[in-house]
Amino acid sequence: MAPFSHGAVRRASAAPGAHPRIDPRYCTDDRDLGAMAQGLRVARDVENAPARATWRGQEVLPGPDLWRRQRTAGQTRRPRIGH
């Protein structure tokens, strides 16, 4: 996978032992969100195959009604990871 979103690592101070400031900027490019959504669709298709029926349980996360909820809200929620 080659994400379009790019983060940054910067110095927090001039002190040699100071921890760097890391900003991963996950999913800041809409193309990454589209790729993740497509990957989730493929995973659901695999899991919903008839051969998996005896092992399949109910989807817990992100939940079976994710797409309907997003269309109803009319927006895509960006995760705030690492902040």
C-alpha positions as CSV (number, residue, x, y, z in Angstrom):
1,M,0.0,0.0,0.0
2,A,1.3,3.5,-0.9
3,P,-0.6,6.2,1.0
4,F,-1.0,9.6,-0.5
5,S,-1.1,11.2,3.0
6,H,2.3,12.2,4.3
7,G,3.3,13.1,7.8
8,A,6.3,14.9,9.3
9,V,8.9,14.4,12.0
10,R,10.3,17.6,13.4
11,R,12.6,18.7,16.3
12,A,10.7,19.8,19.3
13,S,13.6,21.8,20.7
14,A,17.4,22.2,20.3
15,A,18.1,19.9,23.2
16,P,19.7,16.7,22.0
17,G,17.6,14.4,24.2
18,A,14.3,16.0,23.4
19,H,11.7,13.7,21.8
20,P,10.7,14.7,18.2
21,R,7.3,16.0,17.3
22,I,5.6,13.4,15.1
23,D,2.6,14.4,13.0
24,P,1.5,11.2,11.1
25,R,-1.3,13.1,9.2
26,Y,-3.3,9.9,8.7
27,C,-6.0,10.0,6.1
28,T,-5.5,13.7,5.2
29,D,-5.7,12.9,1.5
30,D,-9.2,11.8,0.4
31,R,-7.7,9.2,-1.9
32,D,-6.5,7.3,1.2
33,L,-10.1,7.2,2.6
34,G,-11.4,5.9,-0.7
35,A,-8.7,3.1,-0.7
36,M,-9.6,2.1,2.8
37,A,-13.3,2.1,2.0
38,Q,-12.7,-0.2,-1.0
39,G,-10.5,-2.5,1.1
40,L,-13.3,-2.8,3.7
41,R,-15.8,-3.6,0.9
42,V,-13.5,-6.4,-0.4
43,A,-13.0,-7.8,3.1
44,R,-16.8,-7.8,3.6
45,D,-17.3,-9.6,0.3
46,V,-14.7,-12.3,1.3
47,E,-16.3,-12.7,4.7
48,N,-19.8,-12.9,3.3
49,A,-18.9,-15.7,0.9
50,P,-21.0,-18.8,1.3
51,A,-17.9,-20.9,2.3
52,R,-17.5,-18.7,5.4
53,A,-21.1,-19.0,6.6
54,T,-20.4,-21.6,9.3
55,W,-17.7,-19.3,10.9
56,R,-19.3,-16.0,10.3
57,G,-20.6,-13.9,13.2
58,Q,-22.1,-10.5,13.2
59,E,-19.8,-7.6,12.2
60,V,-18.9,-5.5,15.2
61,L,-16.7,-2.7,14.0
62,P,-17.1,-0.5,12.0
63,G,-20.6,-2.0,11.9
64,P,-22.8,-3.3,9.2
65,D,-24.6,0.0,8.7
66,L,-21.5,2.2,8.3
67,W,-22.2,3.2,4.7
68,R,-25.8,4.1,5.4
69,R,-24.8,6.2,8.4
70,Q,-22.2,8.1,6.4
71,R,-24.7,8.8,3.6
72,T,-27.2,10.0,6.1
73,A,-24.7,12.3,7.8
74,G,-23.5,13.5,4.4
75,Q,-19.9,13.5,5.5
76,T,-16.8,11.5,6.0
77,R,-15.4,11.4,9.5
78,R,-11.7,11.8,9.7
79,P,-10.0,9.9,12.5
80,R,-7.9,12.0,15.0
81,I,-5.1,9.4,15.5
82,G,-2.0,10.4,17.3
83,H,-3.2,13.7,18.7
